[in-house]
Amino acid sequence: MYEQADLQTEPNLKSGQTIYKSCIQLLIDELRSLSSRNEDSVSSLLSLIRGSNVQIVTSGIGKSGIIAEKMSSTLRSLSFRAIFLHPVEALHGDLGILETKGLMFIFSNSGSTHELLDLLPHAKSRQFQVIGILGDRESRLARECDIVFDASIQRELCHNNLAPTTSSTISLIVADILAVLVAQSAGITKEEFAYNHPSGSLGKKLTMTVSRLMQKATLIKTDTHFMDIVSSISISGCGSVLVVDDFNHLQGIITDGDIRRAVASRKSDIFSCKASEICTKNPAIISKDRLAIEALQIMEFEKKPVNVIPVVDVNHKVEGVIRIHNIVQEGIS
């Protein structure tokens, strides 16, 4: 822990680095202390949780209010019906948002926030269980709570031991841990999380299907001649064409790489080649209802990784193609 005197001298690089490391060490020490507390409170909280359908309310003032808001936001992303209720606004009409029965998490470093003390009787009259994340477990608020999580600290990082720094960090960590505990106890799955994050990377991995990213395929017949194959690949926009029969059933795929290999092996005889002689038969395929991440995995784990795969229906009829570029561009990897 650094002393106040550390900041009284002329600031320099060495003193700044020393203070930085001291602050990190102080937080580490506070976390070690935190890890040895609240075991009984954890057990009590888990006994209250019955699925994700219960209304969860968070509340606090100032920095504690910001942490309370963050917790409710985290819980919403985990499929809980969670809201932040400002204690002052609650007493001027916002109490109407409270249902009957639920969980209320309140945050206070001092444990004596009078706005929260005024709010609690109204929450309890609606049969809310109150969980306090408090800096003083012997405080007035602690006595009003059903469960108390001890978020007390030895001192703030601030050299004057005033600005909420250590206390806000510890409260935020407790809030995140409790959100995770509640979610795990309620059995929230990664699919439910993704459902609430459709534009996020995880959401796209778990929800975006091939049908949303595939594009129209350029089709040629098995008897298409070499120069027509080259022309078709040039206009395809994806460096490949699909070889099909008269009913558009997939027979193979030809990429620009196949063209180069054919030229190297057939040489002057290349112009007499037909699509059936050049194409890769039985290529990797995928259906449009599969996930885009699955298409990417197929592309990457082929014996020879590919950049495009055909999209076919159950009868092997071509419906399009999907390119690795389309998938990666969506942030799926």
C-alpha positions in Angstrom: 0.0 0.0 0.0 1.4 3.4 -0.9 1.5 6.3 1.6 0.0 9.7 1.1 3.6 11.1 1.1 4.2 9.2 -2.2 2.2 11.9 -4.1 3.6 14.9 -2.3 6.9 15.0 -4.2 7.3 16.2 -7.8 5.6 13.7 -10.1 8.1 11.6 -12.1 8.1 8.4 -14.1 9.5 6.3 -11.3 7.1 7.5 -8.7 4.2 7.0 -11.1 5.2 3.5 -11.8 5.6 2.8 -8.1 2.1 4.1 -7.3 0.6 2.2 -10.2 2.1 -1.1 -8.9 1.0 -0.3 -5.4 -2.6 0.3 -6.5 -2.6 -3.1 -8.3 -1.2 -4.8 -5.2 -3.8 -3.1 -3.0 -6.6 -4.4 -5.2 -5.1 -7.9 -5.1 -5.0 -7.8 -1.3 -8.7 -6.6 -1.2 -9.7 -9.4 -3.6 -8.0 -12.0 -1.4 -9.8 -10.7 1.6 -13.1 -10.7 -0.4 -12.6 -14.4 -1.4 -12.8 -15.4 2.3 -16.1 -13.8 3.0 -19.8 -14.2 2.0 -20.0 -18.0 1.7 -23.1 -18.2 3.8 -24.6 -15.3 1.8 -24.0 -17.2 -1.4 -25.8 -20.3 -0.1 -28.7 -18.1 1.0 -29.0 -16.3 -2.4 -29.0 -19.6 -4.4 -31.8 -20.9 -2.3 -34.0 -17.9 -3.4 -33.5 -18.4 -7.1 -36.2 -20.3 -9.0 -35.5 -19.9 -12.7 -35.2 -16.7 -14.7 -38.8 -15.6 -14.5 -38.5 -13.7 -11.2 -38.3 -9.9 -11.4 -34.9 -8.6 -10.3 -34.5 -5.0 -9.3 -31.2 -3.2 -8.6 -30.8 0.1 -6.9 -28.2 2.6 -5.6 -27.1 6.2 -5.6 -24.0 7.8 -7.2 -21.2 5.4 -8.1 -23.1 2.6 -6.4 -26.1 3.4 -8.6 -23.9 3.1 -11.7 -22.8 -0.4 -10.6 -26.4 -1.3 -9.9 -27.4 -0.2 -13.4 -24.6 -2.3 -14.8 -25.7 -5.4 -12.9 -29.3 -5.0 -14.2 -28.0 -4.7 -17.7 -25.9 -7.8 -17.3 -28.8 -9.8 -16.0 -31.0 -8.7 -18.9 -28.4 -10.0 -21.3 -28.7 -13.3 -19.4 -32.5 -13.4 -20.0 -33.6 -12.1 -16.6 -36.4 -9.6 -16.2 -34.1 -7.1 -14.5 -34.4 -3.3 -14.1 -32.6 -0.5 -12.4 -34.8 1.5 -10.0 -33.5 4.9 -8.9 -34.4 5.1 -5.2 -35.5 8.8 -5.4 -37.6 8.3 -8.6 -39.1 5.2 -7.0 -40.6 7.4 -4.2 -42.1 9.7 -6.8 -44.1 7.2 -8.9 -41.6 4.6 -10.2 -42.6 2.1 -7.5 -45.4 1.2 -9.9 -42.9 -0.9 -11.9 -42.4 -3.3 -9.0 -44.4 -6.6 -9.3 -45.4 -8.8 -6.4 -42.4 -10.9 -5.2 -39.0 -10.6 -6.6 -35.4 -9.9 -5.7 -33.9 -6.4 -5.0 -30.1 -5.9 -5.0 -29.1 -2.7 -3.3 -25.6 -1.1 -3.4 -24.2 1.2 -0.7 -20.6 1.6 0.5 -21.6 3.5 3.7 -24.6 1.2 4.4 -26.6 4.3 5.5 -27.9 5.7 2.2 -31.1 7.3 3.4 -32.8 7.1 -0.1 -32.4 3.3 0.1 -33.6 3.2 3.7 -36.8 5.0 2.5 -37.2 2.6 -0.4 -36.9 -0.7 1.4 -40.2 -0.7 3.3 -42.1 -0.3 0.0 -40.1 -3.1 -1.6 -40.8 -5.4 1.3 -44.5 -4.6 1.3 -44.4 -6.0 -2.2 -42.7 -9.2 -0.9 -39.3 -8.5 -2.4 -36.3 -10.2 -0.9 -33.6 -7.6 -0.4 -29.9 -8.4 -1.0 -27.4 -5.8 0.1 -23.9 -5.4 -1.4 -22.6 -3.2 1.4 -19.4 -1.7 2.6 -20.6 -2.0 6.2 -22.3 -5.2 7.3 -23.2 -3.7 10.7 -25.0 -0.7 9.2 -28.7 0.3 9.2 -29.1 -1.0 5.7 -27.6 -4.3 6.6 -30.1 -4.8 9.4 -32.9 -4.2 6.8 -31.6 -6.7 4.3 -32.5 -10.4 4.0 -29.0 -11.3 2.8 -25.9 -9.2 3.0 -22.7 -9.4 0.9 -19.8 -7.9 2.7 -18.0 -5.5 0.2 -16.0 -3.7 2.8 -12.5 -2.5 2.1 -9.4 -1.4 4.0 -8.9 1.8 2.1 -9.5 3.6 -1.2 -6.9 3.8 -3.9 -7.2 7.6 -3.8 -4.2 9.1 -2.0 -6.6 11.0 0.2 -8.6 7.8 0.9 -11.8 9.6 -0.3 -12.7 9.0 -4.0 -14.7 5.8 -4.5 -12.1 3.6 -6.2 -11.3 0.4 -4.3 -14.9 0.3 -3.0 -16.5 0.7 -6.4 -14.2 -1.9 -7.9 -15.0 -4.5 -5.2 -18.7 -3.7 -5.5 -18.6 -4.1 -9.3 -16.8 -7.5 -8.9 -19.3 -8.7 -6.4 -22.2 -7.6 -8.8 -20.7 -9.5 -11.7 -20.1 -12.6 -9.6 -23.7 -12.5 -8.3 -25.1 -12.1 -11.8 -23.1 -15.1 -12.9 -24.2 -17.1 -9.9 -27.8 -16.3 -10.5 -27.5 -17.2 -14.2 -25.8 -20.5 -13.6 -28.3 -21.4 -10.9 -31.2 -20.7 -13.2 -29.6 -22.8 -15.9 -29.2 -20.0 -18.5 -27.6 -21.4 -21.7 -25.2 -19.9 -24.2 -28.0 -20.1 -26.7 -30.3 -17.9 -24.5 -27.4 -15.4 -24.1 -26.9 -15.4 -27.9 -30.6 -14.8 -28.5 -30.2 -11.5 -26.6 -27.0 -10.6 -28.5 -27.9 -11.1 -32.2 -25.4 -8.6 -33.4 -22.6 -9.7 -31.1 -19.9 -12.2 -32.2 -21.2 -14.9 -29.9 -24.8 -14.2 -31.0 -23.9 -14.5 -34.7 -21.9 -17.8 -34.1 -24.9 -19.4 -32.4 -27.8 -17.9 -34.5 -26.6 -16.9 -38.0 -27.5 -19.5 -40.6 -25.9 -20.2 -44.0 -29.1 -19.0 -45.7 -28.4 -15.4 -44.5 -24.9 -15.3 -46.0 -25.0 -17.6 -49.1 -25.1 -16.1 -52.6 -26.3 -17.2 -56.0 -24.1 -19.9 -57.6 -22.9 -19.9 -61.2 -23.8 -23.2 -62.7 -22.4 -25.1 -65.7 -23.1 -28.5 -67.2 -20.8 -31.5 -67.1 -20.1 -31.1 -70.9 -19.1 -27.4 -70.7 -15.9 -26.8 -72.6 -12.7 -25.3 -71.0 -13.0 -21.7 -72.4 -16.6 -21.5 -71.3 -15.6 -22.7 -67.8 -12.9 -20.0 -67.6 -15.4 -17.4 -68.7 -18.0 -18.6 -66.2 -15.5 -18.4 -63.3 -14.5 -14.9 -64.3 -18.1 -13.7 -64.0 -19.0 -15.7 -60.9 -17.6 -13.3 -58.4 -16.4 -16.1 -56.1 -13.6 -17.8 -58.1 -15.6 -20.9 -58.7 -18.5 -22.6 -60.6 -20.7 -25.5 -59.7 -21.1 -28.4 -62.1 -24.7 -29.8 -62.3 -26.8 -32.2 -64.2 -29.9 -31.3 -66.1 -31.9 -31.1 -62.9 -29.3 -28.9 -61.1 -28.1 -31.7 -58.9 -24.5 -31.1 -57.8 -21.9 -33.1 -59.7 -18.8 -31.2 -58.6 -17.1 -27.8 -58.2 -14.4 -26.0 -60.2 -12.3 -23.3 -58.7 -9.6 -21.1 -60.2 -7.1 -23.4 -58.5 -8.5 -26.3 -60.4 -8.1 -24.4 -63.6 -4.4 -23.7 -62.9 -3.8 -27.3 -62.1 -5.6 -28.5 -65.2 -3.5 -26.2 -67.4 -0.3 -27.4 -65.8 -1.2 -31.1 -66.3 -3.0 -31.0 -69.7 -0.9 -28.3 -71.3 -1.9 -28.0 -75.0 -4.6 -30.5 -74.6 -6.4 -28.2 -72.1 -8.8 -26.7 -74.7 -10.5 -30.0 -75.3 -11.2 -30.6 -71.6 -14.8 -30.6 -70.3 -16.1 -29.7 -66.9 -16.6 -33.4 -65.9 -12.8 -33.9 -66.3 -11.7 -30.9 -64.3 -14.1 -30.7 -61.5 -13.6 -31.8 -57.9 -16.2 -34.5 -57.4 -17.9 -35.0 -54.0 -16.9 -31.7 -52.6 -17.7 -30.5 -49.1 -21.3 -29.3 -48.9 -23.7 -27.7 -46.5 -27.4 -27.0 -46.2 -28.8 -23.5 -45.8 -30.3 -24.2 -42.4 -26.9 -25.0 -40.8 -25.0 -22.3 -38.9 -22.5 -20.1 -40.7 -19.9 -21.1 -38.1 -20.3 -24.7 -39.2 -19.7 -23.8 -42.8 -16.5 -22.0 -41.7 -15.4 -25.1 -39.7 -16.0 -27.3 -42.8 -13.9 -25.0 -44.9 -11.0 -24.8 -42.5 -10.9 -28.5 -41.6 -11.1 -30.0 -45.1 -8.0 -32.0 -46.1 -7.2 -29.1 -48.3 -8.9 -25.9 -46.8 -11.3 -24.3 -49.2 -12.7 -20.8 -49.6 -16.2 -21.7 -50.9 -18.6 -24.6 -50.5 -21.9 -25.4 -52.3 -25.2 -25.1 -50.5 -27.5 -27.9 -51.4 -30.9 -29.3 -50.3 -31.7 -32.8 -49.1 -31.8 -34.0 -52.7 -28.4 -32.6 -53.5 -30.0 -29.8 -55.6 -27.9 -26.6 -55.7 -29.3 -23.6 -53.8 -26.2 -21.4 -53.7 -22.7 -21.1 -52.4 -21.2 -19.6 -49.3 -17.8 -18.0 -49.2 -15.4 -17.7 -46.3 -15.2 -14.0 -47.0 -18.9 -13.6 -46.3 -18.6 -15.4 -42.9 -15.5 -13.6 -41.7 -16.9 -10.2 -42.8 -19.7 -10.8 -40.2 -17.1 -11.2 -37.4 -17.6 -14.9 -37.2 -14.4 -16.8 -36.6 
